[in-house]
Amino acid sequence: MLVFPEARLALLAVPKTGTTALAVAFGSEAGMVLRHPPALKHLGVRDFDRHLRPLLERSAGGGRFETVAVMREPIAWLGSWYRYRLREDIAGLAQSTRGLSFDRFVLDHLSDPCPVHAAVGRQSRLIAPAADCRVDHLFRHDRMDALLAFLADRTGVRAILPRRNVSPDAPLDLSAATEARLRADLAPDFALYASLG
């Protein structure tokens, strides 16, 4: 998470949406950078509202902080998690997806209980857990140019995103049945993404 006190802006770090590259590009200009532990780095809007927003607003002399985040198309987001967990350095660990197809990974993600390798949460729960609790400015991952323009306008910083956390390449094939189930189970995520235009 990056916080820009003068711009009264907090950039929430939704996993697998380019947040590491954003931290590299804008981190030196941010007043606060939360990198560790992951629970703080990836704080959702509900926890930001409850815990961090009041502290920031008090310490910055009042006035509301706005939130901004990036959302990835839900299938592409799960695909990024699947490929990320194919990495050699975690082979043999419970979170590894080696030996699994993307279709199996998605089915495991939808199962209850969800196995460790597929337990990646939901984007909607981080950025829009309720009608009255959602990120103020939400950008599509495939339109990072719009986010960079917004951040340049609000912070005065113009940046080019470096490539970071590039995952191994792998096929992301889904059967029609699995995709239909995914679209039903993650309906809030698909609807939220579609609303971004």
C-alpha positions in Angstrom: 0.0 0.0 0.0 1.2 3.5 -0.8 -0.1 6.6 1.0 0.3 10.1 -0.3 -0.6 12.4 2.5 -0.5 15.7 0.5 -2.8 14.2 -2.1 -4.9 12.6 0.6 -4.7 9.4 -1.3 -4.1 5.7 -0.4 -3.3 3.2 -3.2 -4.5 -0.2 -1.9 -2.4 -3.2 -3.0 -4.7 -5.8 -4.5 -2.5 -8.9 -5.1 -1.7 -9.8 -8.7 -2.6 -6.4 -10.1 0.8 -4.8 -10.6 1.2 -3.4 -7.1 4.8 -4.3 -6.8 5.6 -2.4 -9.9 3.5 0.5 -8.6 5.5 0.5 -5.4 8.7 0.6 -7.3 7.5 3.4 -9.5 5.9 5.6 -6.8 7.4 4.4 -3.5 10.0 7.1 -3.3 7.3 9.8 -3.6 4.9 8.2 -1.1 4.7 9.4 2.5 4.1 5.8 3.6 4.9 2.5 2.0 3.5 -0.7 3.6 5.4 -3.7 2.2 5.5 -6.2 5.1 3.8 -8.1 6.5 1.5 -9.1 3.6 -1.6 -8.6 5.7 -0.7 -4.9 6.0 0.5 -4.5 2.4 -2.7 -6.0 1.1 -5.1 -4.3 3.5 -8.6 -4.2 2.1 -10.8 -1.2 2.0 -12.9 -2.3 5.0 -9.9 -2.6 7.2 -8.4 0.6 5.8 -11.6 2.4 6.7 -11.7 0.9 10.3 -8.0 1.2 11.2 -5.8 3.2 9.0 -8.1 5.9 7.6 -8.9 7.4 11.1 -5.2 7.5 12.0 -4.2 9.1 8.7 -6.9 11.7 8.8 -6.1 12.7 12.4 -2.4 12.9 11.8 -2.8 14.9 8.5 -5.0 17.5 10.1 -8.4 16.3 9.0 -10.0 15.9 5.6 -10.9 12.6 4.0 -8.4 10.3 2.4 -9.6 8.7 -0.9 -8.7 5.2 -1.9 -7.6 4.0 -5.3 -7.0 0.4 -6.5 -6.6 -1.8 -9.5 -8.8 -4.7 -10.5 -7.9 -7.5 -12.9 -10.4 -9.4 -15.0 -11.3 -12.3 -12.7 -10.2 -15.2 -14.9 -7.0 -13.4 -15.7 -6.5 -12.7 -12.0 -6.8 -16.4 -11.1 -4.6 -17.3 -14.0 -1.9 -14.9 -12.6 -2.2 -16.7 -9.2 -2.0 -20.1 -10.8 1.1 -19.2 -12.9 2.7 -17.4 -9.9 2.4 -20.6 -7.9 4.1 -22.6 -10.6 7.5 -21.0 -9.6 10.4 -23.3 -9.1 11.2 -21.8 -5.6 8.0 -23.1 -4.1 7.9 -26.5 -5.9 6.9 -29.2 -3.4 5.2 -26.7 -1.0 1.5 -26.8 -0.2 0.9 -23.6 -2.2 2.5 -24.9 -5.4 0.4 -25.5 -8.4 2.9 -27.7 -10.2 1.3 -30.8 -11.7 -2.2 -29.1 -11.7 -4.1 -27.8 -14.7 -5.6 -24.3 -14.5 -9.0 -26.0 -14.7 -8.2 -28.0 -11.5 -6.8 -24.9 -9.8 -10.1 -23.0 -10.5 -12.2 -25.9 -9.2 -10.1 -26.1 -6.1 -10.5 -22.4 -5.6 -14.3 -22.8 -5.7 -14.3 -25.8 -3.3 -15.1 -25.7 0.4 -12.7 -26.2 2.1 -10.3 -24.6 -0.3 -6.9 -26.2 -0.6 -3.9 -24.1 0.3 -2.6 -23.9 -3.3 -5.9 -22.3 -4.4 -6.7 -20.1 -1.3 -6.2 -16.7 -2.9 -9.4 -14.8 -1.7 -11.5 -12.6 -3.9 -10.8 -9.2 -5.3 -14.3 -8.0 -4.5 -13.8 -8.7 -0.8 -10.8 -6.4 -0.8 -12.1 -3.5 -2.9 -15.9 -3.6 -2.5 -17.1 -5.8 0.3 -20.4 -4.0 0.7 -22.5 -1.4 -1.1 -21.4 1.3 1.5 -17.8 0.2 1.6 -15.8 0.3 -1.6 -12.7 1.9 -3.2 -13.3 5.5 -4.4 -11.3 5.2 -7.6 -11.0 1.7 -9.2 -9.0 1.1 -12.4 -8.8 -1.9 -14.8 -5.5 -3.7 -14.8 -5.5 -3.6 -18.6 -5.8 0.2 -18.5 -2.8 1.1 -16.3 -2.4 4.2 -18.5 -5.5 5.6 -17.0 -4.3 4.9 -13.4 -0.9 6.4 -14.2 -2.6 9.6 -15.5 -4.8 9.7 -12.4 -1.8 9.3 -10.1 0.2 11.9 -12.0 -2.7 14.4 -11.7 -3.2 13.8 -8.0 0.5 13.4 -6.9 2.4 15.3 -9.5 4.5 12.2 -10.2 4.9 10.8 -13.7 6.1 7.3 -13.8 6.7 4.3 -16.1 5.9 1.0 -14.6 8.8 -1.6 -14.5 8.0 -5.2 -15.0 8.0 -7.0 -11.7 6.9 -10.5 -10.4 6.6 -11.9 -13.9 5.1 -15.4 -13.5 6.1 -18.5 -15.5 4.1 -19.0 -18.7 1.4 -21.8 -18.7 -1.8 -22.5 -20.6 -5.0 -21.2 -18.9 -7.6 -23.5 -20.4 -11.0 -23.9 -18.7 -13.8 -26.2 -19.6 -17.1 -24.6 -20.4 -18.6 -26.2 -17.2 -15.8 -24.8 -15.0 -16.0 -21.4 -16.5 -19.8 -21.3 -16.0 -19.4 -22.3 -12.3 -16.7 -19.7 -11.8 -18.8 -17.0 -13.3 -21.7 -18.0 -11.1 -19.6 -18.3 -7.9 -17.6 -15.1 -8.5 -20.6 -13.1 -9.9 -19.8 -10.1 -7.7 -16.3 -9.9 -9.1 -17.4 -10.2 -12.7 -20.1 -7.6 -12.2 -17.7 -5.2 -10.5 -15.2 -5.6 -13.3 -17.9 -5.1 -16.0 -18.9 -1.9 -14.3 -15.5 -0.4 -14.9 -16.3 -0.2 -18.7 
